[in-house]
Amino acid sequence: MNDLLGFTAIVIVSVITVFLALRWPAISKILLTALAIRIFVMLLGHYVITLPDSTADAITFESIAWSHSLRDINSIDHQSFSSYLKFYEGPSSQFISFFYGIFYYFLGRSILLLQSISLLFGIGSIFLGWKISNKLWDIHVANKVGWVMVFFPSLILYSVLTMKEVYVSFFLLLALYGVVKWVKTDKFISFFLALAGFMGGIFFHGSVIVGAIVFVLIVGLSNLKKIYISPTRFRFNYKIFTFLLLFTLLSVSFLTNKIKVSYLGNFERISDITKLLHKTTVNTKGNASWPEWLKINSSSSSEIFYKLPARVVYFLYAPFPWDVKKVSHLIGVFDSFLYMYLTYLIFCNRKAIWRNPATRVILIIFLTYIFTYGIGVGNFGTGIRHRSKFVIIMLLLAAPLIKKFIFSKKLDKV
């Protein structure tokens, strides 16, 4: 019964993917190839092997979802749905279990079912990545990005696990789609689409709010300039006034600690240097930990100044060959080489990125994220998982310089 439920979910995701392929023929081969690869890996991991990162947190999220969906863990009798809703805590580290539990409550337990939901969001991420690339560059560049997303190892892996990464990536891309549309059209609806994407991501990981804050600041500065010019022309811009009112209300709420998100807390906690430095020490542990010298042991500005960039380097590119302590770490080394290559392409494309207002905003948001995670992460096991949230953003920035795959040319001719 559990497998039947799981395979039914896989069929539903496949039908949705085929619909997208028929509706947007230009991306049809990309979506269908991605679907086939991910279903194969999902079934391989479910029946044959243990996939990397498919234990620990992945098992915990699923088991909590199952226990929440029952009156008690040893009973098969459902509680009322209104009773189930008491497990809702808003944006928190447990939201993913609450989200999964809704499906368990109505449909029953099936790990393949939850993995199929991840698969749907993974396919959605590829579609959004392709759409954004097409808006930023052109259709040919978008196709290159699409094929890279199809075969990128971490994107495949987290599209078939009961983890948060694929959901964070999807909502970040939805936010960036809104950002790009706002830059190109300056429409209010695009601004709210971007905020909706960031807010969706916050439910799965609180650090997503950093990108929202940066985007709102950029929009705020842009509109301050406009509101300065507007009175000289004796016009009252209701759109700008509405935005500035919202911006002020959100800013005051955050600065007065009325807004709190998971992992980061409220403004008081975020701005507490002592707690921040303690976090860098606590997270640097285990056989995959970063070197001891990367711990920030004092609030001295000089130590933070020179260690934070080094921590960002470790976040993006660890493990290095000298960090390898067991065979499984070699997978991480291969992963890090891919990020090094993308960084090289972004550097080579820096002039085009900065000239384009949309990619310039995306770059600023991306840099803010990696510096934030550079503080919070302390081992490359966790780093590999967290940086997978941003790999599509790196692909968007590097896109024009990505070499077209030989096999993708052949597939395009089929």
Secondary structure, 3 states (H helix, E strand, C coil): CHHHHHHHHHHHHHHHHHHHHHHCHHHHHHHHHHHHHHHHHHHHHHHCCCCCCCCCHHHHHHHHHHHHCCCCCCCCCCCCHHHHHHHCCCCCCCHHHHHHHHHHHHHCCCHHHHHHHHHHHHHHHHHHHHHHHHHHCCHHHHHHHHHHHHHCHHHHHHCCCCCCHHHHHHHHHHHHHHHHHHHHHCCHHHHHHHHHHHHHHHHHCHHHHHHHHHHHHHHHHHHHHHHHHHHHHCCCCHHHHHHHHHHHHHHHHHHCCCCCECCCECHHHHCCHHHHHHHHHHCCCCCCECCHHHCCCCCCHHHHHHHHHHHHHHHHHCCCHHHCCCCCHHHHHHHHHHHHHHHHHHHHCHHHHHHCHHHHHHHHHHHHHHHHHHHHCCEHHHHHHHHHHHHHHHHHHHHHHCCCCHHHHHHHHC
